[in-house]
Amino acid sequence: MGKVIATCTSPEKGTQKRNVHQVTLIEDWGIEGDAHAGKWHRQVSLLSYDRIQEFKERGAQVADGDFGENLVVQGIDFKNLPVGTRFQCNDVILELTQIGKKCHHGCEIFQVMGDCIMPREGVFTKVLHGGVIAEGDELIILKEAGDTNDI
C-alpha cells in the first residue's frame, strides 16, 4: 500500500512537471491537461517518493515533478513490480506497462548530479478506469502480473 504524495502535470513535453495537488484521469488517455496523455502505453508515470528522498540525500535539489513524474507515491518500490501489475486509487485503475525509460540527453538533473533516477526507477502505466487522485490518497497494488485472481 502506498500514499500519494504529489500529483504533477505539465502542459508541454520536455518540461518539468509541477505539483497541482489533484488530477483527473481519463480512461485510455491519461491525466487531463498533461502533455503526455494520449492513446499510448505511457499515459501516467509514477516514481517512488522513497527513491526521490534517497536521491536528495546525495545532494540533489529536486522538487515534485522535476523528474517528469505524474504521481509521487510513498511506500511502493515500483521498479521491482512486473509489467502488467495493476494499481487502484479511489476509482482509478492503472496497469503497469513499462519500467524505466531512456533518458533524453541534456536532462538538467543528470547534468547537475551525474545521475538521474527516472530512467531506472520510474514506471509508466495506462489508465484502465478513470477518476480523481489527490495528495494523501491511498494507492494499492490490486493485482501483480501473473496473479490468477481476477480483479
N, C-alpha and C positions, 0 to 999 in steps of 0.2 A: 504494500500500500504506500502511496506517495501523497505529497501535499503540493499543490500548485503554488509556486512562489511568485511567478510573474507570467504575464500573457503579453506577448510582444508582436508588433507588426511594423511593416514599412510599406510606403506607397510605391516604391521603386525598387527594382532588383539592383543588387550591387551596393546597397547602402545598409548601414546598421539599422537594426530594428529598435523600437523604443517601447517601453512598458506602457500599455494602455489600460491595464488593470482588469479588463474584462473583454472577451471576444465572443463573436457569434460564428459558429462553424456550420458550414453548409455541406450537406451530403454530396459526395463525389465532386467536391470543388475545393474546399479548404476554408481558410478564415476570411470572412467578409472584409474587404478593404486591404488585404495583404497582397503584395505583388507576386508572391509565389503560388497563389491559389490558381487552380485550373484543373483540367481533366488529365491528370498525370499521376505518377506514383509518389511524388514528393510534395504533397499538399500541405502538410504540417510537420514542422521539425521540433524535436524535443531534445533537451540537454539536461543532464543531472546537475542539480544545484550543488550536490556534494563534490562533484568533479570540478565545478567552477570555483568552489571555495578552496580546494586543493591548489588549483592554478593560481588563485590570488595569493596564497601563502608563499608562492615562489616569486612574488613581486609584481604580478600582473595587476594593472589598474583597469579593470573592466566593469561595465555596468550590465544590467539585464538587457539582453538583445544584441549586445556587441558582437557575439559570435554568429549572429543571423538566426538565432533560435526563436521559435514562436512560443514554446512553453518551457519554462524552467520548473523542474519538479524535484522536490526533496524526497529522498528515501528509496529511489529506484535507480539501479545501475543498468541503464538501457542497453549498453553495448554488449552485455552478456546474455541478452534475450534473443531467441531465434526469430528470423523473419517469419511473419505470419502471426506473431503474438498479438492479441487484442487487448485493448485497454478501454475502461469506461470511466467517464467523469460526468456526473449528472446524467443527462440523456445522450451525451456524446459517446459514440463508439469509434475508436481508431484502430487501424490494423497496421502493424509494423511492416514496411515494405523494403527498407534499405538501412544498413548500418554503415555509418561513416560516408564520406564523400571526398573527392579530390578537392583540395583547397586551391582556389584560384590564386594565381601569382600576385604578389603585391598586397596580400592581406595585411592590414595595418597591425593586427595583433602579432602576427608572425614576424613582421619587420622589427617590432619593438622587443619581443620576447625570444625570438628564435624558435618559437613553437606555437602551435595553435591546437586546442583540444577538439574542436568541432569535427575535423576530418576523421578522427578515430573514436570519439565519444558520442557525437551527435547521431541521432537516428531520425528517420523520416517515416511518415505514416500517411495513409489515405483515410478520408472520413467516410465511415460506413453509415453513420447516423448522426445528424446534426443536432445542434443545441447551443447552449451558452456555457462558457467556462470562465470563472473569475478567480482571482487570487484567493487562496485559502481553501479552495475546493479540494476534495479528495479524488485522487486518480488510482484506480485499482487495476491489477492485471486480471483481466476477465478470463483469458484463455491463452496458454502458451501454445505455440505451434506444435503439433504432434499430439496434443491432448485429445482424447477420444470423447470427452464430454462436450455436448453441444452447448451453445450459449443459452 
